[in-house]
Amino acid sequence: MPKDSSRRNDTRRANKDRRARLEELRRQQKAAERRKNFLFVGSAIAVALILIGAAIIPAYLHDQANKKKQKTGYQASPTKAEAAAGCQGVHNDPISQAALHVTAPIDYSKEKYGDTRGGTPPIPPSNGRHNPVSLGDTNRFYPLSQKPRPERAVHNLEHGFIVVWYDSKLPADQAAHLQELASAGSLSRLLVVGWWQGDLPAGKHVVLTSWGRTDRCATVSDKVINDFYKAHLNSSVAPEAGLPAIQGSDSIPAGSLPGTSPAPSSSASASPSPPSTKK
């Protein structure tokens, strides 16, 4: 074979090998770029998922915790102030329908709308059947001597009031302090009502209630009462939260059970219908 022809063949083979090597390098570069892009995109997706999870999971857990706290039977752990006052913490009681008006006396120990933990009777009541006429809120302290009707106080609870009950075992100085709290302008929707139908359960002689909520305490604590008031005043679970006491209720002795509510007026939208009628 002539030398020129041989050299041309060698050159062609060399060029072919060079092109093959270049193609292989290009394939390797493209593969490396694909891996790099894959890693970048995968990392970005992973970071995005982490960020989304960091935002959603705590919110979900918070939402679930709040739902749990609203369930009937939920028992909150006592705060430091509650523990110091011998309180059990706020309990979510069974909740009745609204406007269950009756004019006859009610034996609340046989009802079910209160705190029954440990087999205690549901007294004092936190909701349920009640008289169509509330207690008044001009005077907000109703001592044991007046034998205030709990049936009327429950109507106040329905309107979003806070009712603090006490029994005869509460020391006199603490009862006097409750009277001072009831007169405080900052607690204008707090009633203090003497429970004269025996001792309150569980050895707790002062009990805080809002509609569907109960906190049994051994002693009076300003902080516990103020915290409960702020947390549960006009609660969203109270059917008629924010309404005033029934018009004319201040003029009716606390120990009496009116047969019907006073006549309604334009200034008292809270006045109920006759006992047989729903609000």
RABELNOR-V227984 format. One record per residue. N is the residue number from 1. RES is the residue in three letters. SS is DSSP state (a for helix, b for strand, c for the rest). OMEGA is omega as a letter, one per 40 degrees, with the letter a starting at -180 (* if undefined). NEAR is the number of other ideal C-beta (glycine too) atoms within 10 Angstrom. Layout:
n=N res=RES ss=SS omega=OMEGA near=NEAR
n=N res=RES ss=SS omega=OMEGA near=NEAR
This chain:
n=1 res=MET ss=c omega=i near=6
n=2 res=PRO ss=c omega=a near=7
n=3 res=LYS ss=a omega=a near=7
n=4 res=ASP ss=a omega=a near=8
n=5 res=SER ss=a omega=i near=9
n=6 res=SER ss=a omega=i near=10
n=7 res=ARG ss=a omega=i near=10
n=8 res=ARG ss=a omega=i near=11
n=9 res=ASN ss=a omega=i near=11
n=10 res=ASP ss=a omega=i near=10
n=11 res=THR ss=a omega=a near=10
n=12 res=ARG ss=a omega=i near=10
n=13 res=ARG ss=a omega=i near=10
n=14 res=ALA ss=a omega=i near=10
n=15 res=ASN ss=a omega=a near=10
n=16 res=LYS ss=a omega=i near=10
n=17 res=ASP ss=a omega=i near=10
n=18 res=ARG ss=a omega=i near=10
n=19 res=ARG ss=a omega=i near=10
n=20 res=ALA ss=a omega=i near=10
n=21 res=ARG ss=a omega=i near=10
n=22 res=LEU ss=a omega=i near=10
n=23 res=GLU ss=a omega=i near=10
n=24 res=GLU ss=a omega=i near=10
n=25 res=LEU ss=a omega=i near=10
n=26 res=ARG ss=a omega=i near=10
n=27 res=ARG ss=a omega=i near=10
n=28 res=GLN ss=a omega=i near=10
n=29 res=GLN ss=a omega=i near=10
n=30 res=LYS ss=a omega=i near=10
n=31 res=ALA ss=a omega=i near=10
n=32 res=ALA ss=a omega=i near=10
n=33 res=GLU ss=a omega=i near=10
n=34 res=ARG ss=a omega=i near=10
n=35 res=ARG ss=a omega=i near=10
n=36 res=LYS ss=a omega=i near=10
n=37 res=ASN ss=a omega=i near=10
n=38 res=PHE ss=a omega=i near=10
n=39 res=LEU ss=a omega=i near=10
n=40 res=PHE ss=a omega=a near=10
n=41 res=VAL ss=a omega=i near=10
n=42 res=GLY ss=a omega=i near=10
n=43 res=SER ss=a omega=i near=10
n=44 res=ALA ss=a omega=i near=10
n=45 res=ILE ss=a omega=i near=10
n=46 res=ALA ss=a omega=i near=10
n=47 res=VAL ss=a omega=i near=10
n=48 res=ALA ss=a omega=i near=10
n=49 res=LEU ss=a omega=i near=10
n=50 res=ILE ss=a omega=a near=10
n=51 res=LEU ss=a omega=i near=10
n=52 res=ILE ss=a omega=i near=10
n=53 res=GLY ss=a omega=i near=11
n=54 res=ALA ss=a omega=i near=10
n=55 res=ALA ss=a omega=a near=10
n=56 res=ILE ss=a omega=a near=10
n=57 res=ILE ss=a omega=i near=10
n=58 res=PRO ss=a omega=i near=10
n=59 res=ALA ss=a omega=i near=10
n=60 res=TYR ss=a omega=i near=11
n=61 res=LEU ss=a omega=i near=10
n=62 res=HIS ss=a omega=i near=10
n=63 res=ASP ss=a omega=i near=10
n=64 res=GLN ss=a omega=i near=10
n=65 res=ALA ss=a omega=i near=9
n=66 res=ASN ss=a omega=i near=9
n=67 res=LYS ss=a omega=i near=10
n=68 res=LYS ss=a omega=a near=10
n=69 res=LYS ss=a omega=a near=12
n=70 res=GLN ss=a omega=a near=11
n=71 res=LYS ss=c omega=i near=8
n=72 res=THR ss=c omega=a near=10
n=73 res=GLY ss=c omega=i near=11
n=74 res=TYR ss=c omega=i near=14
n=75 res=GLN ss=b omega=i near=13
n=76 res=ALA ss=c omega=i near=15
n=77 res=SER ss=c omega=i near=9
n=78 res=PRO ss=c omega=i near=18
n=79 res=THR ss=c omega=i near=15
n=80 res=LYS ss=a omega=a near=8
n=81 res=ALA ss=a omega=i near=15
n=82 res=GLU ss=a omega=i near=23
n=83 res=ALA ss=a omega=a near=13
n=84 res=ALA ss=a omega=a near=15
n=85 res=ALA ss=c omega=i near=21
n=86 res=GLY ss=c omega=i near=17
n=87 res=CYS ss=c omega=a near=23
n=88 res=GLN ss=c omega=a near=22
n=89 res=GLY ss=c omega=a near=16
n=90 res=VAL ss=c omega=i near=26
n=91 res=HIS ss=b omega=i near=20
n=92 res=ASN ss=b omega=a near=20
n=93 res=ASP ss=c omega=i near=26
n=94 res=PRO ss=c omega=a near=17
n=95 res=ILE ss=c omega=a near=17
n=96 res=SER ss=c omega=i near=21
n=97 res=GLN ss=c omega=i near=10
n=98 res=ALA ss=c omega=i near=14
n=99 res=ALA ss=c omega=i near=18
n=100 res=LEU ss=c omega=a near=16
n=101 res=HIS ss=b omega=i near=22
n=102 res=VAL ss=c omega=a near=15
n=103 res=THR ss=c omega=i near=16
n=104 res=ALA ss=c omega=i near=10
n=105 res=PRO ss=c omega=a near=11
n=106 res=ILE ss=c omega=i near=19
n=107 res=ASP ss=c omega=a near=9
n=108 res=TYR ss=a omega=i near=23
n=109 res=SER ss=a omega=i near=14
n=110 res=LYS ss=a omega=i near=9
n=111 res=GLU ss=c omega=a near=19
n=112 res=LYS ss=c omega=a near=13
n=113 res=TYR ss=c omega=i near=23
n=114 res=GLY ss=c omega=a near=25
n=115 res=ASP ss=c omega=a near=29
n=116 res=THR ss=c omega=i near=18
n=117 res=ARG ss=a omega=i near=15
n=118 res=GLY ss=a omega=i near=8
n=119 res=GLY ss=a omega=i near=7
n=120 res=THR ss=c omega=i near=15
n=121 res=PRO ss=c omega=a near=18
n=122 res=PRO ss=c omega=i near=22
n=123 res=ILE ss=c omega=e near=25
n=124 res=PRO ss=c omega=i near=27
n=125 res=PRO ss=c omega=i near=27
n=126 res=SER ss=c omega=i near=29
n=127 res=ASN ss=c omega=i near=28
n=128 res=GLY ss=c omega=a near=25
n=129 res=ARG ss=c omega=a near=18
n=130 res=HIS ss=b omega=i near=27
n=131 res=ASN ss=c omega=i near=29
n=132 res=PRO ss=c omega=i near=26
n=133 res=VAL ss=c omega=i near=28
n=134 res=SER ss=c omega=i near=30
n=135 res=LEU ss=c omega=i near=27
n=136 res=GLY ss=c omega=i near=21
n=137 res=ASP ss=c omega=i near=19
n=138 res=THR ss=c omega=i near=8
n=139 res=ASN ss=c omega=a near=13
n=140 res=ARG ss=c omega=i near=24
n=141 res=PHE ss=b omega=a near=20
n=142 res=TYR ss=b omega=a near=25
n=143 res=PRO ss=c omega=i near=17
n=144 res=LEU ss=a omega=a near=15
n=145 res=SER ss=a omega=i near=9
n=146 res=GLN ss=a omega=a near=15
n=147 res=LYS ss=c omega=a near=15
n=148 res=PRO ss=c omega=a near=24
n=149 res=ARG ss=c omega=i near=25
n=150 res=PRO ss=a omega=i near=24
n=151 res=GLU ss=a omega=i near=25
n=152 res=ARG ss=a omega=i near=27
n=153 res=ALA ss=a omega=i near=25
n=154 res=VAL ss=a omega=i near=31
n=155 res=HIS ss=a omega=i near=26
n=156 res=ASN ss=a omega=i near=29
n=157 res=LEU ss=a omega=i near=30
n=158 res=GLU ss=a omega=i near=24
n=159 res=HIS ss=c omega=i near=21
n=160 res=GLY ss=c omega=i near=22
n=161 res=PHE ss=c omega=i near=30
n=162 res=ILE ss=b omega=i near=25
n=163 res=VAL ss=b omega=i near=25
n=164 res=VAL ss=b omega=a near=26
n=165 res=TRP ss=b omega=i near=28
n=166 res=TYR ss=b omega=i near=24
n=167 res=ASP ss=c omega=a near=21
n=168 res=SER ss=c omega=i near=14
n=169 res=LYS ss=c omega=i near=12
n=170 res=LEU ss=c omega=i near=23
n=171 res=PRO ss=c omega=a near=12
n=172 res=ALA ss=a omega=a near=8
n=173 res=ASP ss=a omega=i near=8
n=174 res=GLN ss=a omega=i near=15
n=175 res=ALA ss=a omega=i near=20
n=176 res=ALA ss=a omega=i near=12
n=177 res=HIS ss=a omega=i near=17
n=178 res=LEU ss=a omega=i near=22
n=179 res=GLN ss=a omega=i near=14
n=180 res=GLU ss=a omega=i near=11
n=181 res=LEU ss=a omega=a near=19
n=182 res=ALA ss=a omega=a near=20
n=183 res=SER ss=a omega=a near=14
n=184 res=ALA ss=c omega=i near=13
n=185 res=GLY ss=a omega=a near=5
n=186 res=SER ss=a omega=a near=8
n=187 res=LEU ss=a omega=a near=19
n=188 res=SER ss=c omega=i near=12
n=189 res=ARG ss=c omega=i near=18
n=190 res=LEU ss=b omega=i near=25
n=191 res=LEU ss=b omega=i near=26
n=192 res=VAL ss=b omega=a near=27
n=193 res=VAL ss=b omega=i near=29
n=194 res=GLY ss=b omega=i near=22
n=195 res=TRP ss=c omega=a near=22
n=196 res=TRP ss=c omega=a near=17
n=197 res=GLN ss=c omega=a near=14
n=198 res=GLY ss=c omega=a near=11
n=199 res=ASP ss=c omega=i near=13
n=200 res=LEU ss=c omega=a near=23
n=201 res=PRO ss=a omega=i near=21
n=202 res=ALA ss=a omega=i near=16
n=203 res=GLY ss=a omega=i near=10
n=204 res=LYS ss=c omega=a near=25
n=205 res=HIS ss=c omega=i near=23
n=206 res=VAL ss=b omega=a near=28
n=207 res=VAL ss=b omega=i near=26
n=208 res=LEU ss=b omega=i near=26
n=209 res=THR ss=b omega=i near=30
n=210 res=SER ss=b omega=a near=26
n=211 res=TRP ss=c omega=i near=30
n=212 res=GLY ss=c omega=a near=24
n=213 res=ARG ss=b omega=a near=24
n=214 res=THR ss=b omega=i near=27
n=215 res=ASP ss=b omega=a near=28
n=216 res=ARG ss=b omega=a near=26
n=217 res=CYS ss=b omega=i near=26
n=218 res=ALA ss=c omega=a near=17
n=219 res=THR ss=c omega=i near=15
n=220 res=VAL ss=c omega=i near=22
n=221 res=SER ss=c omega=i near=21
n=222 res=ASP ss=a omega=a near=13
n=223 res=LYS ss=a omega=i near=13
n=224 res=VAL ss=a omega=a near=24
n=225 res=ILE ss=a omega=i near=26
n=226 res=ASN ss=a omega=i near=16
n=227 res=ASP ss=a omega=i near=17
n=228 res=PHE ss=a omega=i near=23
n=229 res=TYR ss=a omega=a near=19
n=230 res=LYS ss=a omega=a near=10
n=231 res=ALA ss=a omega=a near=14
n=232 res=HIS ss=a omega=i near=23
n=233 res=LEU ss=c omega=i near=18
n=234 res=ASN ss=c omega=a near=16
n=235 res=SER ss=c omega=a near=15
n=236 res=SER ss=c omega=i near=9
n=237 res=VAL ss=c omega=i near=15
n=238 res=ALA ss=c omega=a near=24
n=239 res=PRO ss=c omega=a near=18
n=240 res=GLU ss=c omega=a near=18
n=241 res=ALA ss=c omega=i near=16
n=242 res=GLY ss=c omega=i near=11
n=243 res=LEU ss=c omega=i near=22
n=244 res=PRO ss=c omega=i near=19
n=245 res=ALA ss=c omega=i near=23
n=246 res=ILE ss=c omega=a near=27
n=247 res=GLN ss=c omega=i near=21
n=248 res=GLY ss=c omega=a near=17
n=249 res=SER ss=a omega=i near=25
n=250 res=ASP ss=a omega=a near=14
n=251 res=SER ss=a omega=a near=9
n=252 res=ILE ss=c omega=a near=18
n=253 res=PRO ss=c omega=a near=10
n=254 res=ALA ss=c omega=a near=19
n=255 res=GLY ss=c omega=a near=13
n=256 res=SER ss=c omega=i near=13
n=257 res=LEU ss=c omega=i near=16
n=258 res=PRO ss=c omega=i near=19
n=259 res=GLY ss=c omega=i near=12
n=260 res=THR ss=c omega=i near=15
n=261 res=SER ss=c omega=i near=24
n=262 res=PRO ss=c omega=a near=17
n=263 res=ALA ss=c omega=a near=9
n=264 res=PRO ss=c omega=i near=15
n=265 res=SER ss=c omega=a near=10
n=266 res=SER ss=c omega=a near=6
n=267 res=SER ss=c omega=a near=9
n=268 res=ALA ss=c omega=i near=17
n=269 res=SER ss=c omega=a near=11
n=270 res=ALA ss=c omega=a near=20
n=271 res=SER ss=c omega=a near=21
n=272 res=PRO ss=c omega=i near=24
n=273 res=SER ss=c omega=i near=14
n=274 res=PRO ss=c omega=a near=11
n=275 res=PRO ss=c omega=a near=18
n=276 res=SER ss=c omega=a near=10
n=277 res=THR ss=c omega=i near=10
n=278 res=LYS ss=c omega=i near=10
n=279 res=LYS ss=c omega=* near=14
